[in-house]
């Protein structure tokens, strides 16, 4: 099978799965609706006020959030893996999501105690500040130690520290604030409205398109900094761009959905295996679609597996994502042993 045919088949398959899962997220819930009923609501031909409210105000924004934020998180993980040349680098593992979680939690507590609501811009700014703070620690550690294993351990420790400070702050917050923070801190695509969708969609699409425009530079960078510089890549600006884009994507996801685990690590590797390619021009859009597929599936399971009880999205993504990470680590160790032999 030629590359073009393989890419076409893979993209079409991902698109079909994406469409199927998006539809199921609209159909299935505590109250299930038929495809014709949902179509009537979407086409503004329904007279059922309950169906209109549930589909348009709850399920549709949540479905879009899972698709767009899941895709953005996957691309963020791919950019971090490129930057650190580490197959298990990701926003959650490196503590970047936890840093964003900390600053958003502090900002939310500060705002709620004064009876004010945080706007989307403030939420994203706080999350981005936390992401950059954690990224700064990770970069400082990366400059002082050798070995990808120690880098990951350091990232995990940073994540634990940020989570501990977050828990400490939440413990001493007002009871009413704790209720609002608890659901968000576990990770969830619920509670998102149409205004939120417009904001995070604009930010995520901007960052993903910017990442796609860097595809040639990423391909060159993967062959080594010396080679990339020889073909005209400004290494310093390129590395800054990767940091800013990956942090921005991680921040916007954390701001609106809370910390979501393993998506940024697992999905890019699965996509690379499916497409049998490492070309960034292929992997970046495929990771975005794949991240959407993964989060749509996990969110559907989180809502329905133990209904009416709803699971946190991170609990479900961890169930599927963690085994993939373990397989990646085992494969990496085997390749290392084979090279040593």
C-alpha positions, -999 to +999 in steps of 0.1 A: +000+000+000+014+034-010+018+062+016-008+084+000-034+055+000-025+046+036-028+082+048-061+086+030-076+054+045-063+063+080-077+099+079-110+087+066-112+060+092-104+085+120-130+110+106-157+083+105-150+072+141-149+108+152-183+115+136-198+083+151-186+091+186-197+128+183-232+116+173-233+090+202-224+118+227-254+137+215-278+107+215-268+089+247-273+101+283-296+099+312-323+107+286-316+091+252-327+106+220-330+091+185-310+104+156-341+120+141-349+138+174-313+152+177-313+162+140-346+181+146-330+199+175-299+208+155-319+220+125-342+241+148-372+221+139-380+205+173-408+217+196-395+196+225-381+223+249-365+197+271-347+181+242-336+215+229-322+224+263-304+191+269-289+188+234-280+224+227-270+236+262-255+205+277-245+178+253-234+198+222-210+221+241-196+191+261-191+171+229-173+200+212-152+205+244-141+168+244-133+169+207-114+202+206-097+202+240-087+165+235-072+173+202-053+202+216-039+182+245-027+155+221-009+181+199+006+196+231+020+162+240+035+157+206+053+191+207+067+183+242+079+149+229+096+167+201+112+193+223+126+169+249+132+140+224+114+119+249+086+094+240+068+098+274+070+135+278+036+151+281+018+179+300+005+157+327+037+137+333+060+167+333+038+185+358+027+213+334-010+205+339-005+205+376+011+239+375-018+252+355-042+235+380-025+253+409-027+288+396-063+284+383-073+270+417-057+299+435-073+324+411-107+308+415-105+308+453-094+345+453-122+354+429-150+333+446-142+346+481-149+381+467-181+370+451-168+376+416-169+352+386-138+346+366-140+353+329-126+330+302-096+354+296-087+355+333-090+317+336-067+311+306-042+337+318-040+321+352-036+286+336-010+298+311+010+314+340+010+281+359+020+261+328+049+284+321+060+283+357+061+245+357+077+245+323+104+268+336+112+243+364+112+214+340+136+233+317+159+242+346+160+206+356+166+194+320+196+217+318+212+202+349+206+165+345+213+138+319+189+110+311+152+111+302+143+090+332+154+116+356+136+143+336+104+124+339+109+118+376+115+155+381+084+164+362+063+139+383+077+155+415+069+190+403+034+177+396+031+163+431+043+195+447+018+216+427-011+192+435-001+192+472-002+230+473-035+230+454-050+206+480-037+227+508-053+258+494-086+241+487-087+227+523-087+262+537-112+276+512-148+283+520-171+253+518-190+268+489-158+273+470-147+237+476-179+224+459-171+245+428-134+235+428-138+198+435-155+188+402-131+209+381-100+196+399-108+160+390-112+168+353-145+171+334-159+184+302-192+193+318-204+228+327-191+243+294-213+268+276-214+282+241-193+312+251-166+290+264-166+269+232-160+300+211-130+311+233-112+278+236-119+268+200-103+299+187-072+295+209-068+258+202-072+261+164-047+290+164-021+270+183-026+238+162-024+257+129+008+274+142+022+240+151+013+226+117+031+255+100+062+244+119+061+209+105+091+212+083+112+227+111+100+199+134+110+173+109+145+189+106+148+193+144+141+156+150+172+148+129+193+169+153+199+205+161+230+207+139+211+195+109+182+218+116+205+248+119+222+238+086+189+239+067+180+274+081+160+267+113+165+293+140+169+269+169+164+294+196+131+308+182+120+273+172+124+260+208+106+291+222+078+285+198+074+248+209+074+258+245+048+286+241+025+265+219+026+234+240+021+254+272-007+274+256-025+242+245-020+226+279-032+257+297-064+262+278-074+225+284-067+228+321-085+261+324-118+247+310-117+210+317-092+206+346-063+183+345-067+155+320-042+127+322-023+106+296-039+120+264-009+140+255+014+109+258-006+081+245-024+095+214+006+107+194+022+073+197-009+054+187-013+078+157+023+072+146+017+035+148-015+037+128-001+060+101+034+043+101+049+077+098+068+103+117+061+132+093+049+161+114+027+174+086+008+141+089+011+134+127+000+169+139-035+168+122-038+131+129-030+137+166-056+164+168-083+142+153-071+112+173-071+132+206-107+142+199-117+106+192-100+094+224-116+120+246-150+116+230-149+079+238-136+084+273-162+111+281-190+089+267-178+061+291-174+085+320-211+096+316-227+063+309-206+034+324-219+038+359-249+062+353-262+081+370-228+084+387-203+102+365-166+094+366-139+121+362-125+122+327-089+116+340-100+083+356-111+070+323-083+084+302-058+069+327-074+034+323-067+035+286-037+057+285-015+043+313-012+008+296+000+025+264+027+044+283+038+012+300+041-005+265+061+025+252+085+023+281+090-015+277+095-011+240+121+017+246+140-005+271+140-034+247+153-013+219+180+001+242+190-034+253+191-046+216+214-016+207+237-024+236+239-060+226 
